[in-house]
């Protein structure tokens, strides 16, 4: 046996720096926030369950940014992010909504939750497949394909947010309406509709101060009237979909790609 063949004398694996690990730590915060939402729902603390999923969305938005800032993106981080998304934005919201309302219609309610979770898994699988195949054509034009995972979870919980802010508990006792709504959100996630991409959103220099004032107002609103602000964000996102479709078609025509 050569000296280099001795397993004891082989060099140790390359150590990972904190810079490399930090994005995955943020991803794990999103993962644990999603799981914590289930724990809150089991204790019938539904407002805290929604807050936990919102926090998972915040962490999910930060992990990619941290990875780019630190130049520490990796295949491991991408795979961990997808697994975290399935749990935090697929499984956890479905279980929370089931415990909140859909359990009142028994097996049908659970089946609807399964459909949503499957739609989330399919969306993430499609996203990962396109990473390997090349950039999504809609992304090149500044749009996403279908509703992204964090926003899909937020839209799924829209009936709960509406109940907390406006209807004062009456929607919780209308599981059939919630069931139809869940199917609608599942279809949006697996659809090929062009949707809003914040990564391509830009603000002109002369509008920067006004934009930051708006952001400050939203943050202040989250502390004073969180459910109304989250409700407004959901309404804004739904309203943006028709405009995204129109803008996408115009950009296709400008580039000579329209049918």
Secondary structure, 3 states (H helix, E strand, C coil): CCHHHCHHHCCCCCCCCHHHHHHHHHHHHHHHHHHHHHHHHHCCCHHHHHHHHHHHHHHHHHHHHHHHHCCCCCHHHHHHHHHHHHHHHHHHHHHHHHHHCHHHHHHHHHHHHHHHHHHHHHHHHHHHHHHHHCCCHHHHCCEEECCCHHHHHHHHCHHHHHHHHHHCCCHHHCHHHHHHHHHHHHHHHHCCCEEECHHHCCCCHHHHHHHHHHHHHHHHHHHHCHHHHHHHHHHHHHHHHHHHHHHHHHHHHHCCCCC
